[in-house]
Amino acid sequence: MRIAIAGGGPGGLTLARILHRHGIGAVVYERDADRSARTQGGMLDLHSESGQHALTEAGLAGRFWSAARPEGEELRILDPAGRMLLHHRPQPSSVAGRPEIDRSDLRDLLLDSLPGDTIVWQHRLVAATPRPGGGFALTFDDGRTTGCDVLIGADGARSVVRPLLTDAPLSTVALLAELSVGDVDRRHPDLAALVGPGNLWCLGESRILAAQRLGDGSLRVGISLPADGVGLDAASDTRALLAGGPGLGAAPDTRTLLDMFRGWSPRLTALVEAADGAATMRRIETMPIGTRWATRPGVTLIGDAAHLMPPVGEGANQAMLDAAELAAALAANPADPDAAIRAYEETMFRRIGPIAEMSARVQVMMLTPTAAADLLRFFTPEPAG
Ligand SMILES: Cc1cc2nc3c(=O)[nH]c(=O)nc-3n(C[C@H](O)[C@H](O)[C@H](O)COP(=O)(O)OP(=O)(O)OC[C@H]3O[C@@H](n4cnc5c(N)ncnc54)[C@H](O)[C@@H]3O)c2cc1C
């Protein structure tokens, strides 16, 4: 049985690793040229019941705890004047929490655990065509072709495998401008102190200025805005951003970004002014809640390819849990992969529905005019009794 996995993100690599532990070979086709072809983005907090569970199944829990940054769980929520509204500190040496790990460290940890020939770099899948006798013919962007008996789409938000199973549309729920500030302790100690070891969210009316400390001593800064512009004082804010960034036009300049934070404390807007280089713009897209499909022999989806949700802390965790559950099903039933796929999909659809609903609710909450009050209620435990 030739298993092909399209995409070497958290989902695809976790799947390949757990299959390997069960003695089942798989090939991961990844579009990146190599492991260092692009920066991997910010941190991920891995939850015990999903991301951490998958790493335990992968036999990598010990290495995860060596690379994890439990202090990265610290969260500070500020208002536009710079007043602290909430300060969550993780319990010291807690193993019950949701420790953060840099995406690049997670990717390295998974890549290093796989036999060298598992990942085939520089292979962007462009088409998967059913073969008459079963399985799929795979075509890559340089014209190369190969075949497989089982195809698993782990190729993220804009999956090429997804249309074999569903034509669920994507909708844009927010816009995100991403910036980076390097070597922050030396160059901007004031910003290092403001953000602390974890996450900072500054909540204004229908906009968020957030920053995250990474293990390499840099800050990742993000500006989130509602995609429809509702709640923004000047509709031109959204128009300017929609016109900016790769895939969206030219990148917005610092002045355009700062204009959205008129009246905010200069301590906070310094995060934008200190950024190295232009902003990267992206649309935050989602699939409809409750997306499911009729099982089709020889093909399935995991992670963002299966259930693209707003980025509120579940996507990578669920991708890794998908991987663990699909690998377990295939290992339990190697003679009948279609039965394994059916069992995996039923469990995954049931699990993802409520998580996608919760993620959508939090996403809406974060970009409403009353975000600060709503989020404080969300994070403040109900008094006992
Ligand atoms: C700003 C932001 C913050 C987030 N924060 C969190 C968080 O804190 N916690 C959390 O759990 N989730 C978070 N998420 C969500 C998380 O990033 C995704 O849900 C997760 O990465 C999905 O993993 P995946 O393996 O399914 O897909 P991806 O991570 O997208 O990986 C897909 C892989 O497939 C490759 N690929 C794509 N197309 C092809 C192709 N045609 N052929 C070959 N290879 C291909 C890509 O290069 C990539 O390596 C966040 C997302 C964003 C945007």
The ligand as an SDF file (V2000), in Angstrom:
LIG
                    3D

 53 58  0  0  0  0  0  0  0  0999 V2000
   -1.8180   33.8550   12.6390 C   0  0  0  0  0  0  0  0  0  0  0  0
   -2.1430   32.4330   13.0040 C   0  0  0  0  0  0  0  0  0  0  0  0
   -1.9560   32.0130   14.3200 C   0  0  0  0  0  0  0  0  0  0  0  0
   -2.2680   30.6730   14.6780 C   0  0  0  0  0  0  0  0  0  0  0  0
   -2.0880   30.2840   15.9660 N   0  0  0  0  0  0  0  0  0  0  0  0
   -2.3950   29.0120   16.3140 C   0  0  0  0  0  0  0  0  0  0  0  0
   -2.1940   28.5540   17.6660 C   0  0  0  0  0  0  0  0  0  0  0  0
   -1.7440   29.2770   18.5490 O   0  0  0  0  0  0  0  0  0  0  0  0
   -2.5310   27.2670   17.9650 N   0  0  0  0  0  0  0  0  0  0  0  0
   -3.0330   26.4060   17.0210 C   0  0  0  0  0  0  0  0  0  0  0  0
   -3.3230   25.2480   17.3430 O   0  0  0  0  0  0  0  0  0  0  0  0
   -3.2010   26.8180   15.7310 N   0  0  0  0  0  0  0  0  0  0  0  0
   -2.9030   28.0820   15.3590 C   0  0  0  0  0  0  0  0  0  0  0  0
   -3.0880   28.4860   14.0800 N   0  0  0  0  0  0  0  0  0  0  0  0
   -3.6210   27.5410   13.0980 C   0  0  0  0  0  0  0  0  0  0  0  0
   -2.5130   26.6200   12.5980 C   0  0  0  0  0  0  0  0  0  0  0  0
   -1.4620   27.3800   12.0440 O   0  0  0  0  0  0  0  0  0  0  0  0
   -3.0500   25.6760   11.5250 C   0  0  0  0  0  0  0  0  0  0  0  0
   -4.3060   25.1930   11.8920 O   0  0  0  0  0  0  0  0  0  0  0  0
   -2.0790   24.5130   11.3450 C   0  0  0  0  0  0  0  0  0  0  0  0
   -0.8280   24.9720   10.8840 O   0  0  0  0  0  0  0  0  0  0  0  0
   -2.6690   23.4860   10.3910 C   0  0  0  0  0  0  0  0  0  0  0  0
   -1.7210   22.4840   10.1640 O   0  0  0  0  0  0  0  0  0  0  0  0
   -1.7610   21.6520    8.8010 P   0  0  0  0  0  0  0  0  0  0  0  0
   -0.6330   20.6920    8.8790 O   0  0  0  0  0  0  0  0  0  0  0  0
   -3.1370   21.1410    8.5810 O   0  0  0  0  0  0  0  0  0  0  0  0
   -1.5380   22.7260    7.6610 O   0  0  0  0  0  0  0  0  0  0  0  0
   -0.3330   23.7470    7.4090 P   0  0  0  0  0  0  0  0  0  0  0  0
    0.3520   24.1330    8.6640 O   0  0  0  0  0  0  0  0  0  0  0  0
   -0.8860   24.8270    6.5510 O   0  0  0  0  0  0  0  0  0  0  0  0
    0.7140   22.9000    6.5760 O   0  0  0  0  0  0  0  0  0  0  0  0
    0.4540   22.5770    5.2370 C   0  0  0  0  0  0  0  0  0  0  0  0
    1.7650   22.1890    4.5840 C   0  0  0  0  0  0  0  0  0  0  0  0
    1.4700   21.7600    3.2590 O   0  0  0  0  0  0  0  0  0  0  0  0
    2.3340   22.4180    2.3500 C   0  0  0  0  0  0  0  0  0  0  0  0
    1.5640   22.5340    1.1110 N   0  0  0  0  0  0  0  0  0  0  0  0
    0.5190   23.3390    0.8570 C   0  0  0  0  0  0  0  0  0  0  0  0
    0.0340   23.1170   -0.3710 N   0  0  0  0  0  0  0  0  0  0  0  0
    0.7810   22.1420   -0.8960 C   0  0  0  0  0  0  0  0  0  0  0  0
    0.7670   21.4640   -2.1560 C   0  0  0  0  0  0  0  0  0  0  0  0
   -0.1270   21.7950   -3.1110 N   0  0  0  0  0  0  0  0  0  0  0  0
    1.6730   20.5010   -2.3850 N   0  0  0  0  0  0  0  0  0  0  0  0
    2.5950   20.1610   -1.4270 C   0  0  0  0  0  0  0  0  0  0  0  0
    2.6720   20.7840   -0.2210 N   0  0  0  0  0  0  0  0  0  0  0  0
    1.7630   21.7470    0.0280 C   0  0  0  0  0  0  0  0  0  0  0  0
    2.6890   23.7280    3.0030 C   0  0  0  0  0  0  0  0  0  0  0  0
    3.9290   24.2430    2.5320 O   0  0  0  0  0  0  0  0  0  0  0  0
    2.7600   23.3300    4.4790 C   0  0  0  0  0  0  0  0  0  0  0  0
    4.0430   22.8700    4.8410 O   0  0  0  0  0  0  0  0  0  0  0  0
   -2.7730   29.7930   13.7000 C   0  0  0  0  0  0  0  0  0  0  0  0
   -2.9360   30.2260   12.3690 C   0  0  0  0  0  0  0  0  0  0  0  0
   -2.6270   31.5410   12.0250 C   0  0  0  0  0  0  0  0  0  0  0  0
   -2.8590   31.9900   10.6020 C   0  0  0  0  0  0  0  0  0  0  0  0
  1  2  1  0
  2  3  1  0
  2 52  2  0
  3  4  2  0
  4  5  1  0
  4 50  1  0
  5  6  2  0
  6  7  1  0
  6 13  1  0
  7  8  2  0
  7  9  1  0
  9 10  1  0
 10 11  2  0
 10 12  1  0
 12 13  2  0
 13 14  1  0
 14 15  1  0
 14 50  1  0
 15 16  1  0
 16 17  1  0
 16 18  1  0
 18 19  1  0
 18 20  1  0
 20 21  1  0
 20 22  1  0
 22 23  1  0
 23 24  1  0
 24 25  2  0
 24 26  1  0
 24 27  1  0
 27 28  1  0
 28 29  2  0
 28 30  1  0
 28 31  1  0
 31 32  1  0
 32 33  1  0
 33 34  1  0
 33 48  1  0
 34 35  1  0
 35 36  1  0
 35 46  1  0
 36 37  1  0
 36 45  1  0
 37 38  2  0
 38 39  1  0
 39 40  1  0
 39 45  2  0
 40 41  1  0
 40 42  2  0
 42 43  1  0
 43 44  2  0
 44 45  1  0
 46 47  1  0
 46 48  1  0
 48 49  1  0
 50 51  2  0
 51 52  1  0
 52 53  1  0
M  END
$$$$
